[in-house]
């Protein structure tokens, strides 16, 4: 039903035949009378079709919608964006001759929504693809009606951690407009137009609330799941007991059996009047999902459904311990509450999905018994699966690989996300690593493309990108702007689309110019304005390295020196050779200034600060990766990087750059050693990768999936040899591993590599797809590679 289009469906439409009409689309936004944020509403169109055919139409809303045709849900949206890049979905549906009703479930909840949800002016927009159907179907032309849907409210739960994925919702069954999706009920009023629909593809003299673009992504995956294991089922004497530790002595097997049958999709059951029940369910994996609970009776009851990534060792604490364990631990999570009205077969659903591994039901019945008829989860995420394959002689890879891939999937939706439970925000630093893993695991690169465009559109007047976007609260992390330039460079290497890369070059130049503006009299980058986060390393306040807040920091400067060379490469590939030369000159001058100010001869390392009091892995790695060090200095830095015990160490996120440095130095064994944290994930009961070393706030942070990238790109050694991955260079680094094999997605087909090492000897089998050439380099020897299968013995 969902279709993806790339062009404005009405590129020449201009109803006024004037400047004011340029960029218009043949519909108007409409709003619900008396709707004030926060609100939930429905928009209805009853129409009579005198035809039978497939009709294409486009739909969007501010903030969110679900669309129904004759009571059947056909889609949801809009794909998350910003007011100047507001997306609409395209559908194709068979319409038969006769009477029909279209209903849009639309809500705008303002400050109660996730931080990533932006808004300009709440409303609904719908228009068909063909002009002949505009009077019949388009908002602003057809007879659309609207009404408010009561019964929804929200409240904020105060928790210790930064939490911005939306407030707790309360649904009052007695007030909800059951059956609205079929167009039923009274109270419908004329929906009022408030703004002309305007395309973002065309310059327009007058400003509109929303600049519209076709959706970039496919529909998110929605699969109904019946799953979960009951870990605790207990009756309570008082509501306050719901916060007590989970104890097996409280467990009631009969209740557990009823719930287990329900989770399996078999039988429902009835909870007597005046009962208090608490149920903890282990989903046994991490899920992002819309819960759907169907109940009957139970007027006056309260059903509270909470989500958590793990139980805690202490009430509202931070220590989680083994995630598989429940006994003696406390459930503290994010709640939504349903208040049944006593009717039969009432299905309660959330407006937005929740995330986690554990569920807790707290049910309190009043004078009527409550029958729990059905409970399912509709899993949602971006619809890609692992297309590449990897195997190693060390079985620990098989232990953490699915965990890392699951983390990437759980952090991939209408945008990438840092984490699905706490924030749901797309940060540049996280996204760069998520996109790299995406390139190596699936041929689908639509989400990385959208991320690149979205951050480009987030740039402020000073030239820097916002650190996270979409977000209704602005935040600037200057080093993340540089990582966005690196993201453009990554795409240019791994995917061959010079025209797309060229569209991003003005943004790249803007970021570079902004950073060059922070050079001081000594030619060093001095404290760009913003939150100069680098990593969650111990001793760094809010992740900011020494002197990065006001003065000169080594990591920030070497990052700039490295990214300048990446910008120069982009200019050489698809931009301006003169700008490439200028970027190279700037990089060389900056590197020389850093050498003078921050090289510590006694330590054989670069200092983090001008006083040479602080030294970190971060600064050393970025210095090496910049490519500005002579070979002997590189070796000296690497030696100290591996042996100095008092360096500030990188955490999970920045370890990617440590691995890149060790790869450049040929230190595969050191990489394998640093993988211990990932090897430990299964024994911790993890289902996705951690945000940071324990005690970690988030149990699902896909920046921790980067070892998947290094398995292919560093250990197997498969990397692009030139712009656009038009040829491949395979430089295996096996360390102590004796066997490695993998199949890596490539735009021309899969690259298949099988390696067996015995001492210094290597047996390699390589299969390249048609049209791809390359080379294999091992122990200083080089072999040419051609399309097809080749066997190499060293």
C-alpha positions, 0 to 999 in steps of 0.5 A: 500500500505504501509507495515511495516517490522522489518527486513533487507530484504537482511540480507546476501547480500554481493556483494564483499564477503568481509569485504567491502561488509558486510551490503550492500543492492542490490542498490546504491544511485543515484543523479541528475546531476548538483543538488546543495542544495537547489534543487527540482528534479525528478527521472524517471524509465520507465520499461516494465513488462512481469508479473502481480503480487504484487511487494514489494519495498523499497524507501527513499531519502535525504531529502524528496520524493513523489513517483508516479506510472503511475502518481498516488502518492503512498506515501511520506517519508522518515520517519524522522531520522538521517544519522546513522538511516535513514529510508526507506518505504516499499510498495506493489503495483500491477504491471500489464503486460505492460509499466509503469513509476515510478517517485520520486519527491525529494528535498533537501533544506538545511538551508531552511528546518525545523531544524528537517530535517537532511541530509547527501548527497542528493539523491534517493534510490529504490530497490525491495524485490526480486532479480529477479527484481533488474536489472529492478527496483533498482537504480544503476542497472536499467535505472533511469533518473533525472532532476532538477525541476525549479520554486522553491525558498525560503526566510526567514521571520524574526519574533520575536519568535524562528521559525525553521519549514522551510522558506517561499517558492515561486513557479513560475508557469511559470517555474514549470515542470507541469506533471513531476509526469507522467514522462513527459517533456524533459531534463531527464539525467542519474542518477549517482550512488554515494554510496552503500546502507548500512543497519544499522543492520550490522556492516560495515568496511567502512562508508556510508552516510546513515545507513538504517533502515526500517520505524518504523511507519505507514504512516501519516494520510492524509485526504482531508478536505473542511472546514473553515469560512470566517471571513474577505473578503475585497478589498484593494487599496494598498498592504501595507493595507494587514497589517492593522487590521481586521475591520468588516467595510471593510468586503464585503459580496459578496466576503465572499459568493464566498469564503465560497462556495469555502471552501465548495467544491462547486463553484469557482469564478473569481477575476478581473484583477488589483484587490487586495483581502485579505481573512481571514479564520477561520478553527475553529480548529487547523490543520496540513495540506498540502494546495492545491490551484487550479487556472486558468488564472491570468498570472502575479498574486500573491497569498500569503497564510499565516498561524497563530495560532491566530491573535494578538492585535498589529502588530507582537506582542505577545498578542493574547487575545481570539483566537476566536476573529478577529475584530481589531486584526492583522494577522501575520503569515508564508507565502508561495507564488504562482505565476500563469502562466496563464494556466488552472487548475494549482494545487499548493501544498507545499513540507511540511505541515503548521500548525495553525487555521487561514489562510490569502489569499492575492491576487494581479492580474495583466492584467488577471483575476484569477479564483480560482477553488478549495481549500482544505487541506490535513490534516496530523498527526500520525494516532491514535485516542482516544481509552480511555474514561473519564467522571467526574461530573465536566463538565469542564473536557469535555471542556478541554479534547478534547483540550488536545487530539487535542494538542497531535494529532497535536504534533504527526507526524513522531516524537513527536514535541514540537509544530507544528507551531514554531519548530517541534522538538522532545524535551525529556522534552515534549516527556516524557509527550506526551508519558505518555498521549499516553500510557493512550489513545491508544494501539499504542505505536510505536511512544513512542518506536521510541522516546526512540530509537531516543534519545538513538541514539542521545547520545554524547561522554560525555554520555548525550542525545541531548535535541532534536533529530533529529536536525541538530543543536545540543543542550544539556539540561542535565536535559532532559537526566535524563528525558529520563531515566525516559521515559525508566522507564515509558515504562517499567511500562506501556508496557510489553516488557523487551527485548526492555527495555534491549536494552536501558539500556546501554544508561541509564547507560551512562546518569547516569555515565555522571551525576555522573561525575558532583559530587563535593567534597560535593557529590552534582551535580554541573552545568552539562555542557549545558542548564540546563532548568527546566521550564519557571518559572517567574524570571528564565533566559531562564528557568534555576533555580538559580545557575543551570548554574554554581553552585549547584541547588536543582531541578537538584540534587533532579531530579538526586536522583529520576532518580537514583532510577528509574534507579535502578528499571530498573536494578532490572527488566531487568538488573544487580542487582549489578548495581541496588544496586550501583544506590540505594547507589548513590541515598542515598548518594546524598540525604544525601548530599542534606539534609545537604546543602539545607534543610532550617529548618526555612522554612521547605523547600529545597532551590534552592541554597546553600545560601538559597535565593531561593525556588521553587515548583520544588525543593520541588516536586522533593524532595518528588518524589525522595522517600528519605524523611521521612514521617514527613519531606514529610508532612512538605514540602507538607504543605509549598508547599500548603501554602507558597505564595513566592515559584517560581511556576511551569508553564504548563510543570512542573505542571505535576510534581506538580500533581505527588507530590500532588497525592503522598500526596493524595491532589486531591482537590489541583490538581483540583484547579490547573486545573483552567488554563485548565478549562479556555482554552475554554473561551480563544478560545483555540483549543489546549493546551498552551505552557506557561501562557499568553502571550504564544508564542505557542498555541499548545504545547502537554506538556500541555496535561498531565492533561489527564494522571492525569485524569486516573492515579491520579483521577481515580487512575489507575496505573501499580502495577508492571513492565510491567503493569502485574497487576493494582493498582487503588487508586482513588483520587476524591477530590470534585468530586462525579462521575468518570468513565473511560475506559483505554487501556491496552495491555490485553484489556480495564480497566473499572472503574466507581466511585460514592462517597457520603461523605466517602462512595464509590461505585465502579464498576471495569471491568478488562480484561482477565489475569489481576489482581490487587487491589483497595485501598480507605480510607486505605482499600484494595480489591483484583481485578480479571478479569471480573466485580466486585462491591465494596462498602466502 
